[in-house]
Amino acid sequence: MEETAMEDGDHSRDREVAPALIAIHPTQESVAVAVGSDLRVFDLHNGCPISLVDDSSEPFHLDSIRVIRYGAKGKLLVTAGDDKLVKIWNTDTRRCIYTVSSEKRVSAVAISNDGLFVCFADKFGVVWVVGLDGLHETQTLSSKKAVPILAHYCSIITSLEFSTDGRFIASADRDFKIRVTVFPKKPLDGAYEIQSFCLGHTEYVSCLAFVCALEYPEGFLVSGSGDSTVRLWDIASGSLLDTCEVSAEAGLVESNGKEDECCFAITDLCAIPNSSLVAVAIQGLPGVVLLSCNLSDKTLSIFKVIYIEGEAFIPTGLGTSSSAEFLWMVTGVSNLQGSDSTSLTRVKAISGLTKINPDSGELETTVLEDNDVPGGMQLLEKLQGSASIKEEVFLAAAESVKIAMRNLLIKKQYSVERRDFRKRGRNDRKIKH
């Protein structure tokens, strides 16, 4: 019976899909997309694809990439995922300057605002830190090690974010919790001072983002969850300031005809710089929701719903630069049965996020046609491939992402008999003779 269970688990692991991810350079010099183990980068400044160099391995990743992000200063690009490798790339030289092996699969990454530390989290709830001070391209891979900095109790960490002022690091997990930790001056010695816990979600927390304004430079935290809500938090006290039932207010529940909250999990958040807006991607929505965050009143409300007309484009990742000139979106998955996973990706961009019509007070947003996207067709051919894919395939991809996220982050429920059987097999319950 145990062998059968193990075989089922291995078979399920083989079928596991990974959503396509996107990251935007802070000054919009480049755009990076990951789908499965494939990493694609396009140089927007020079209008050409970027070829990365990694002397340690080829291909760069051996399994699905789960995290991809640029540092605040744009000097670093970090990729990590199911192959338990965290790769740190120098965006100037386009080389991998450091590869660290994680003990478990990596689920989240954050880069300190000064670019001196990279933190990554694993599936067992441990957050590790790597110091980059003095790291040069010629250093050997063994010269620096990752050390544990904090941990959640045996819970998958789903998101890591540094606060706007760099004083805190927020971590979210599968067990509905958000922890705000003071980021110490010597992170390699550990982070032991917990600022607050933000508790209130009723399902897994999927994503985090910080929003700020001139009058609130320390910022506030927003979180998305499998409970279909986006919530606003005071990080100093952990107080819940407001809750927005995003999927219901966007009309998803009514249009579907049934109230199944898990079908409309929040998949990604993107705070729009220099504004009070937060872009939200929701499972089942062919477009994005723009939330208005009123920091003075400490409230969240739906500002606008932007639909992608004419095709089944349900974003799996969002990103923007510090200028917020465009909101970039990607959809797609890897390992979708019956499809070419290397090209099952679509990229789109929305302009006008900072242009408000003085007469109507509304944003003049536009979903750009392929030819109007920065970088044009050359960018799209690099990031998404040139293959023609039918709409029903992307609908199947969206459904696969929903199922994969649910299987990964929703806790399994067992019968009493099954729980007893599992307990008997635990190492700590075995009687030593």
N, C-alpha and C positions, 0 to 999 in steps of 0.2 A: 504493500500500500504506500509506504514511504517512497519507494522507487518510482511509483507511478506519479506521485505528487511532484517529485523532483523533475521528472521528464516533462510534465505539464508546464512547470515553471520555466524550464529551458526553452520549450517550444514557444511559450508566450513571449519570452525575451527575444527570440528570433524575429517575431512578427512586430515588435515594438516600433512605432513610427516616431519621428522627431519633426517638430514644426520648423518651417523656414524662419530664419531670424535676420534682422537688419540692424546696422549701426551706421551712424553718420558722424563724420569728422566734425569737431566743434566749429571749425571755420569753413565747413563744407568743401574741403579740398578733396575728399574721397568718400565713397560709399562702399560698405562691405556687406555681403550677404553670405549666410551659411545655410546649406540644406544638406542634411545627413552629415557625411564627413567632408563634404566639398566646401572649400572656402574660396569666395570670389570677391575681388576688390577692383574698383574702377576709380581712376584718377580724374576727378571732375575739372581740376585746374588745367590739365594738359589734354583732356579729352581722349584718354587711352586706357586700356586695361593695365593693371599692375600685376607684375610677376613677383611674388614673394619668394624669399630664399630661406631655406632651413637646412643647415648642414647636419642636423641630428637625425632626420628621418625623411622618408618619402614613401607614401604621401604624408602630408602634415599631420593629419589625424586619422586614426584607424577605425574610429567608430563615430557615432553621431555627435556633432557639436551642439551643445546645449546652451552655451553662453558666448556672446560676442559683443565687445564694447570698447569704445575709445576712452582714453583718459581725458580729464577736464581740459588739459593743455594741448591735447592732440598729439603728443609725442609718443604715446603708447597705444597699441591695439592688443587686446587680450582675447584669446579663444580657449575654450575648455569644453569637456564633455564626457561622454561615456567611455572613452578609452583611458580615463583617469590621468590625462595629461593636461597641464595648464601651460599654454605657450604665450610668451610675451614678445611682441613684435615692436621694433623700432620703426616708426612710420617714415622717418627721414631716409634711413638706409634700406628699408623694406626687408630687413633680415630679422629672423628669430634670435633674440639676444639671450633668451633663457627658457628652458623647459624644466618644469617641476613635475614629478610623479606624485599623484595623490593616492592615498590608501584606498579611497572609494571613488565612485563616479561623482563628477563635479556637477553641482546643480545651480550655482550662483557665483558671480564675481563682482567685485567693486574695486575701484582704483582711487586712492586717496587724492584729494584735490591738489596737493603739491607734487603728485606723481612719484613719491618716494616709496609707496607701499602698495602692494596688490594683495587683496584679501579674496579668498575663495572658500566656498562651502561645499560640503559633501553630503551624500545621501544619508549619513548617520548623524547629521546635525552638528558637525564640528566645523568651525570657521578657522581657517589657517591664514597666516600672513607671511609674505615674502618681502624683505627689505631690498630696495633697488638702489640705494645710495652707493655711488661708486661703481655700479655695474656697467661694464663696458662690453662692447661687441666681442672682444677677444677673450673674455673670461671663460673659464671652463664651466661646464654645467654643474659640476659637483661643488663649486666654491660657495654656493649659497643654498640654504635649506629653508623649507617652510616650517613654521612652528605654530602650534595651536594657540589661538588668541581668546576664543570664547566658544560656548557650545549651547545648543538647545538639547533637551533630553530626548535622545533617540528619535528625533523627528526630522523629516526631510526639510531642509531649508530651501525655500523657493525664491527668495529675493534678498539682495544686499544692496544698500544704498548709503552713501555718505551724505550728511546734511550739507546744506548750502555753504555754511561757514566752516565745514570740516571738523567741527567739534564732536560730532556723534556719528555712529554707524548704526543703521537700523537693519534688523534681520527679521524675516517673516518665515513661517513654517506651515506645514501641513495641518498642524493641530490648532489652527485658528489664532495663533499667537503672533504678536509683533513685539520685539524687544528693542529698546533704544539704549545703546551702550555708549558711554563716554570713551572716545578714542584717545588712548593715552599718548603721552609724549614719547614713551618708549614702548611701542607696540609689541616688539619681540619679547618683552617680559610678560605679556598677557594683558588683557583688558578685564578688570575685575569690578569696575564701578558701573552698575546698572542705573541709568537715569530713570527709566520708566518702562512699564509694560502697557501696550495698547490692546485692550481686550474688548471684544464686542462682535466680531464676525462669527457667523454660525457655520461656516464651511472653511476649507483651506484658503489661506491668503496667497494669491497668485503673483501679485506684483506691487511694487512700492514706487513712489516718486515724491520729491520735495518741491513745494511751491513757496515762493517768497516775493516780497515787495520791498520798496525802499523803507517803508515804515515798519516792516517786519523782516529785517535782514536775516534773522535766525531761521525763518521759514516755518512752515507747517508740513505735516506728513499726510499724504493721501495714499490709500490702499485699495486694491481691487481684490475680489474674492470669488470663490465658487458659489457664494450665496447671492450672486447677481447684484451686489451693491458696491459702491465706492464710498469710502468713509474718510472724513477729515479729522485729524488728530492734533492735539497740543503735545509736542514731544517732551516738553519739560515735565508735565504732570501725567501724561498718558491719557488725558481726558478725551473722550469722544465728543467732538464739536458738532458734527452733522453727518447724516447718512442720506445718500441719494440712491433710491431704488432704480438703477439705471435701466435695466431691461424692461421693467414694467412701464416706466415713463417714456421709453423709446418706442413702446407699442409692440414689443416682441411677444409678451405673454398673450395679449389679446389676439394678435394675428395668428398665433400658433393654435389657439383654442384650448390650451391646457396650461396649467401652472406647474411646470416642471423647472424649478429654478436651476437645477444642475445643467440643463441644456443651454443656459445663457450665462455661463461663467465669464468673468472678466479675464481676458487673456493677456492684455498689456495696457500700460499707462504711459503717457508721454507728456510731461509738463512743458508747455510752450513758453520759452524764455521771454522775458520782458512783457509778460501779460499775466492775466489771471486765469488763463484757459488751461485745461487738461484734456488731452485727446485720449479716448477710451476705445479699445477694441473689445468686442463682445462676440462670443461664439454664436453663430446664427445670424449675425447682422452683416449684410453686404455693404459695409461702409464704416464710418467712425462716428462716435458721439463726442461733441465738444461740451465739456462741463465748465461752468463759470464758478470760480472760487472767490467769493467775496471775503477777503481776509479781515476787513474791518468788522463785518457782521458775523464772520466765522461760519459761513454757510456754503453749501454746494447746490447747484441747480443746473439743469440741462439748458445749454445756450443754443445749441444747434445740432441737428442730426444731418450728416453728409452721406448721402447714398451713392454707391458706385453703380451707375445705371448700365444695363445691357450685358452684364456678365456676372458670374458667380464668384465675386471677389470678396472673400471673408478674411480680413487681415489676421495673420498670425504674429506679426511684429510691427512696431511703430518706431520712428526715430525722427529727430530734427537736429539742426545745428543751433549754435548760439544766436544766430541772426533770425531764426525761425522763418526764413524766407519760404521754406517748403516743409510740409509734413510728408515724410516718406513712409510707404507701407509695403509690406511683402506678404504674400500668401503662398502656401505650398507645404509639402511634407516630403520626407524620405521614406523608403521602404514600403510604399503603397503597392499592394499586390496588384499585378496586372498592368503596371505603369512604369515608365522610364523615370526613376526617381531623380536622376541627375539633371533633368530638365523640367521637373514638375514645380515650377516657381514662376510667380508673376510679381512685378514691381510696378508701383504707381506712386504718383506724387500729387499733393494738393497745394495750391498756391493761395495767397490772399489771407493768411491767418492773422496778419497785422494790419489789414486794410479794412477800416470800418467806414461804411457809407454815412456821411454826416447827416443825411436826410432821414434815413430809415433806422440808423443805429445798428445795422446788421453787418456781419462780415461778408465781404465780397469774395467768397471762396470759389475756387474752380478746380475740378478734378481734371488734371492735364491729360491730353491725348498723348499717345506714345511718342509722336514726333516732337511734342513740346516739352517733354521731360528733360531736365538738364542732362546733357550727354547724349540725348537722342537715342536712335536705334542702336548705335554702337554700345552704349551703356546697357541697354536691355539685352542685347545679344550676349554680353559678358555675364550679366547678373542672373538672367533667367533662361538663357538659351534661345535658340531660334525655332525650336520645334513647335508645331501647331498642336495644341491640346484642347480637346473638347470640353465644353462647359460642365458636362456631367462628371468628368474626371475630377474637376476642382470641387464639385459638390461632395464627391466621395472622399476627397482629401480633407475637407472641412469636418466631415463626420468622423473620419479616422482620428483627427487631432482631438476632437471632443472625447471620443472613447478612450484614447491613450491618456489624456490628462485625467480623466475620471478614474481609470484603473490605477494610475500612479499615485494620485493624491487623495482619493476617497478611501477611508479606512475600510478594510474588509470586515464583514459581519459573519460570525461563525455560530453554528448551533452549539448547544451545551455539550453535546457528545463530541463535536469536532474540537471544541476548546479543550476538553479533557484529554483528548488524544494528543493535541499539540503540546499540552503541558507535560505529558509523560515523556515526550521526546526532548525536552529542554535540558541542556547540559547542566544547568544549576539545580535541577530537580533529581538528577540521577544519584542513586545511593552508592556511596563509595564503600567498598568492602576492604 
